Amino acid sequence: MRFKLFDYKELSCYENMAIDETLLGSLDEDSLPIIRFYGWKSSITIGKYTDINGLVDLNKIKESGIQYTRRITGGGILTHHIDLSYSIFLPKKYIKDRGIKENYRYLCSFLINLYKKLGLDARFANELNIKAIKSDICLAGIEEYDIVIDDKKIGGNAQRYTKRGILQHGSIPVWIDKDLFEPIFLKTTGIENSMNLKQIGINISFEELIELAKKSFKKTFNIDYIKSELNISQKEEVKRLIKNKYSHDSWNIKRVENVK
């Protein structure tokens, strides 16, 4: 099987979410699946259905310089600092008969293999009989297919299904600056009880981590890469979405889609 590879770029949260929506909307039955690797400016992303009232202090966010935007996927608020993120796009025919939980397990398997290559015992929470905890702040909650190392959650993953296919995106946290992020939250962040590579003592450069992620994905799913970039119409759609949606509080705070 062949995957289009969108190689690593560090972008704003607005660009990252606009690209994800554009690529998901571009899928059709003849599309090749896509894997995209990317990084962030210091940001938080908000799950599509999460009401942020009582969760974050917007004034403090703006004072801190942390960017924020709302995703088109579910889940809670996730911090992005120094982390390697990925987005997988599968046309409908590649999903087959797997349900939501089965897709999480299937698609996250490359992360499990990546962590194992780093010498870490990474498992799904349900394999360790860890009790689910609901929270609108991602790292403070845990679900059965979250990845756990040393009894602590690492990263987060979320999905969006459409008639065209599926988007799953998530992150491999290298480091989270607790002093930067904790002051903007009004409730427990979960940062203290989550895991990141620096905290574990993993000594790997960011460039090495990117290459390891690409190799792990390729080996896990037995695929070949075709390097790709956004085409002209996709670039225009990304610009439109940034301007009319992802940089606006009507979407980011009020959950109102006002895209023209």
N, C-alpha and C positions, 0 to 999 in steps of 0.2 A: 504494500500500500504506500502511496505517496502523500506527503503533507506539504503544503506551502509553509515555508518558514519565514516569519517576520522577525529578523534578528534584533538583538537588544538595542533599545534606545531609552535614555532617561528623559521623561516628558512630564508636563504638568498633569495634575489629576484631571483637568478638563479635557486635555488631549487624549489621555488614556481611555477615559470613558466614552468619548466621542468616537474614537477608533473602534472600540469594542462594539458599540451600537451599529456603526457603519458596516463592519465586517459581518456581523450577525445578519443584518438586513440584506447583505449581498448574496447570501447563500441561496442556491437553488439545487434542484435534484442532480444537476451535472457538475456541481462544484466539487473541487478537491477540499478535503478537510484542511484546517489551518492551525498552526501553533505560533503564538506570538510571545516573545520574552521582552520585558521592559522594566524600567525603574521609575522612581518618583522624585519630585520635589517633596519636602515634608508636608504630609497631607493626612486628612481623614476622608474616608468614603462612607456614605450612609446607605444602608440597605433601602431598597425601593419603598418598602412599606413601613419603615421605622419613623416614628414621630420623635423628633429630637428635643421637644420641649421637656425640660427637667433633666436632660441628659448631658447637655453641653452648654457652656457660656459663650455665646456668639461674640460678645465684646472681647473676651479674652482670646478667642481664636484669631480675631482680626488683629489684635494688638501683637500677638505672637508671630504673625506672618505665616502661620500654617494655612495651607489651602484646604478647601473643603468642597465636596460635590456629592451628588446622589448617584448611586449605581442603578442600573436596570435589573440587577439581580437582587434576590432576597438577602436575608441575614441582617446582622446588626451593624454598628459603627466599628470600622476597622482602621487602625493607625497604620500609616505607611511612612517609614523613615529610611533606613538603609535595608531594603529588602528587594529580592529578585521576584518579580511577579510573572505570571504566565496567563495566557488566555487560549483556550481550546475551542475551536468552532467545528462542529460536526453537522453536515447535512443530515436530514432526517433518515435517509437509508442506512447510515452508519450506526444509528442508535439501536436498530434491530428491536428486539423484544425486551430490552433492559428497562427496568423502572428507574425512578429517581434515585433510590438508595443504591441500586446495583450500578448505576452510572457513576455515582460518587466513588464507590469502591473501585470500579474499573479505571476511571480517569485519574484518581489519586494514587494509583499503584506506582506510577513513575516517581512520585515524591517519596513513597516508602523506599523504593529501590535507591533513590538518590541519597537519602539519609543513611541507608545501610552502607553505601559506598564511603560515607564519611565515618563509618565505624559506630553508628548510632543505632540503638534498638528502638526503631519507630514502629508503632502499631496503631491500629484504629481503636478508638475509645471503647467500642463495643466488644472488642476482643479481650480487653482488660477488665470488663465488667464495671467500667466507670459510669456512675450514675449521671444521667443527663441533667444539665442545669440550664434553664432558660434565662436569657438576658438580651437586652437590646444593644449591649456593648459586646462586640464579638469575643474578645479575649476573656471576658468575665463569664461567658457561657460555654457549654460544651454539648455537642451532639454526637450521635453514635459513630459517624464517619469522620469526625475530626481526628487529626493525627496527634498522637501523644508520645512524648519522650520523657522518661523519668517521671511519669505520672503528671506531667505538665503539658498543656496544649501548646502546639507550635503552629503559627500561621493560621490562615482561615481560607475557606473555599466557598464559592457560591455559584448558583446556576440560574439560567434563564432559558425557558423552552418557548419556541414559536412554531408555527406551521412549517417553517423552513428548516428548523433544526435546533441545535442546542449550543449555548455558550456556557462554558465553565471557566471561571477565573479564580486565581488564588495567589498566595504569596509564600515565599521562603524567607523568613526574617533573619537578617544577619545581625542587626542591632536595633533596639528601640530605645530612644532617649526618654527615660521616665520623667526626668525633670522638665523636658519640653512639653510632653503631652499631658501629664497628670493634672496640671493646673487648669486645663480647659474643660475638664469633665466635672460634672456635678454628682456623679455616682461612681462606684468602684469600677476601675478600668480593667482589672484583670492583668495588667502588665506585670505586676509583681509576681503573680503566680503562673505566668506563661513562660515559654522557653524561646530563646533565640540562639543563633550559632555562637556569637561572641560569649554569651553567658555560659555555654557548655564548654568553651575553650577550644572550639574548632578554629584552627589557623589556616585559612584559605583565602586567597585573594578573590576579589569580586569577579575578575576576569576568569579565574579558574572555576569559580562556582557556575558562571554562565555556561562554560564549556561542559562542565559535568552535568548540568541540567539538560543540555541538548543531547548529550550522549545517552543519559538515562532515559529520556523520552524515546529516542530512536531505538534503543535496545529493548525497552519494555514493550513497545507496540510493534516492533519489527517493521519499521517504516524507512523510507528514504525521503530526504528533504529536497524541495525545490525552492531556492531562495526567491523571495517575492517582496514587492513593495506595493503601497497603495497606488491605484491608477488615478488618472486625472479627475474623473467623476467622484471617486471615493474621497480624494483630498478636498474637493469642494464640499462634499457632504460633511466631512469632519469640521471644516471651518464654519459651516452653517450651524451645526449642532453646538459647537463651542459658543458661538455668538448668541444663539437664540435659546439655548437650553442649559448647558452645563456650567456656564458662568453666571447664571441668574438665580436669585433666591426664590423666585416663583417655583422653580423646580427643586432646588437644593433644600429649601426649608418647607415650602408649602405643598410639595408634591404635585404641582400643577404643570402639566405639559402644555406649553404654549409655543410650539415650534412652528414657524412660518417659513 
